[in-house]
Amino acid sequence: MDRQYAGLTKVAMGVLTFNSGLAIYNSWGEASSVLFVLAADAILVLLFLCLRELELERAGRGRDVKTRAAVWTLTTLLSAMFASRVAPLMPPVVGAMVWPMAVATAGGGFWAFFLN
């Protein structure tokens, strides 16, 4: 099963790298935008690695709370980062809804990983 998804993972990482390169190229003059892209990429790579570790743990090595906590922390951080960029671009009413949705997503993830 690992080989079945290995090619898809490589394609996804290639698309991520290409898209990130374009985003950095288009926002080269703005240091905050470049930093945002690099931070989001680093978080996504760490998230992929943590999810892989979580899959291995569920396959028989035991369930590690630290890995689930890392996955939840990374997804929450990513949601907060994107909410902080999207909310100011939206109309005020919609922008005010972005943050509660991000909090609800983080709360749902916490419930799914730790309480369920």
MODELLER restraints for C-alpha pairs under 7 A, 6 or more apart:
rsr = mdl.restraints
at = mdl.atoms
rsr.add(forms.Gaussian(group=physical.xy_distance, feature=features.Distance(at['CA:20:A'], at['CA:37:A']), mean=6.49, stdev=0.5))
rsr.add(forms.Gaussian(group=physical.xy_distance, feature=features.Distance(at['CA:24:A'], at['CA:34:A']), mean=5.37, stdev=0.5))
rsr.add(forms.Gaussian(group=physical.xy_distance, feature=features.Distance(at['CA:24:A'], at['CA:37:A']), mean=6.91, stdev=0.5))
rsr.add(forms.Gaussian(group=physical.xy_distance, feature=features.Distance(at['CA:27:A'], at['CA:33:A']), mean=6.20, stdev=0.5))
rsr.add(forms.Gaussian(group=physical.xy_distance, feature=features.Distance(at['CA:27:A'], at['CA:34:A']), mean=6.37, stdev=0.5))
rsr.add(forms.Gaussian(group=physical.xy_distance, feature=features.Distance(at['CA:28:A'], at['CA:34:A']), mean=6.53, stdev=0.5))
rsr.add(forms.Gaussian(group=physical.xy_distance, feature=features.Distance(at['CA:40:A'], at['CA:78:A']), mean=6.78, stdev=0.5))
rsr.add(forms.Gaussian(group=physical.xy_distance, feature=features.Distance(at['CA:43:A'], at['CA:74:A']), mean=6.34, stdev=0.5))
rsr.add(forms.Gaussian(group=physical.xy_distance, feature=features.Distance(at['CA:47:A'], at['CA:71:A']), mean=6.10, stdev=0.5))
rsr.add(forms.Gaussian(group=physical.xy_distance, feature=features.Distance(at['CA:47:A'], at['CA:74:A']), mean=6.32, stdev=0.5))
rsr.add(forms.Gaussian(group=physical.xy_distance, feature=features.Distance(at['CA:50:A'], at['CA:67:A']), mean=6.34, stdev=0.5))
rsr.add(forms.Gaussian(group=physical.xy_distance, feature=features.Distance(at['CA:50:A'], at['CA:71:A']), mean=6.12, stdev=0.5))
rsr.add(forms.Gaussian(group=physical.xy_distance, feature=features.Distance(at['CA:51:A'], at['CA:71:A']), mean=6.85, stdev=0.5))
rsr.add(forms.Gaussian(group=physical.xy_distance, feature=features.Distance(at['CA:54:A'], at['CA:67:A']), mean=6.38, stdev=0.5))
rsr.add(forms.Gaussian(group=physical.xy_distance, feature=features.Distance(at['CA:57:A'], at['CA:63:A']), mean=5.48, stdev=0.5))
rsr.add(forms.Gaussian(group=physical.xy_distance, feature=features.Distance(at['CA:68:A'], at['CA:113:A']), mean=6.38, stdev=0.5))
rsr.add(forms.Gaussian(group=physical.xy_distance, feature=features.Distance(at['CA:72:A'], at['CA:109:A']), mean=6.45, stdev=0.5))
rsr.add(forms.Gaussian(group=physical.xy_distance, feature=features.Distance(at['CA:72:A'], at['CA:110:A']), mean=6.67, stdev=0.5))
rsr.add(forms.Gaussian(group=physical.xy_distance, feature=features.Distance(at['CA:76:A'], at['CA:106:A']), mean=5.39, stdev=0.5))
rsr.add(forms.Gaussian(group=physical.xy_distance, feature=features.Distance(at['CA:79:A'], at['CA:102:A']), mean=5.92, stdev=0.5))
rsr.add(forms.Gaussian(group=physical.xy_distance, feature=features.Distance(at['CA:80:A'], at['CA:102:A']), mean=6.51, stdev=0.5))
rsr.add(forms.Gaussian(group=physical.xy_distance, feature=features.Distance(at['CA:83:A'], at['CA:98:A']), mean=6.18, stdev=0.5))
rsr.add(forms.Gaussian(group=physical.xy_distance, feature=features.Distance(at['CA:83:A'], at['CA:99:A']), mean=6.25, stdev=0.5))
rsr.add(forms.Gaussian(group=physical.xy_distance, feature=features.Distance(at['CA:83:A'], at['CA:102:A']), mean=6.73, stdev=0.5))
rsr.add(forms.Gaussian(group=physical.xy_distance, feature=features.Distance(at['CA:87:A'], at['CA:95:A']), mean=4.26, stdev=0.5))
rsr.add(forms.Gaussian(group=physical.xy_distance, feature=features.Distance(at['CA:87:A'], at['CA:98:A']), mean=5.87, stdev=0.5))
rsr.add(forms.Gaussian(group=physical.xy_distance, feature=features.Distance(at['CA:88:A'], at['CA:95:A']), mean=6.31, stdev=0.5))
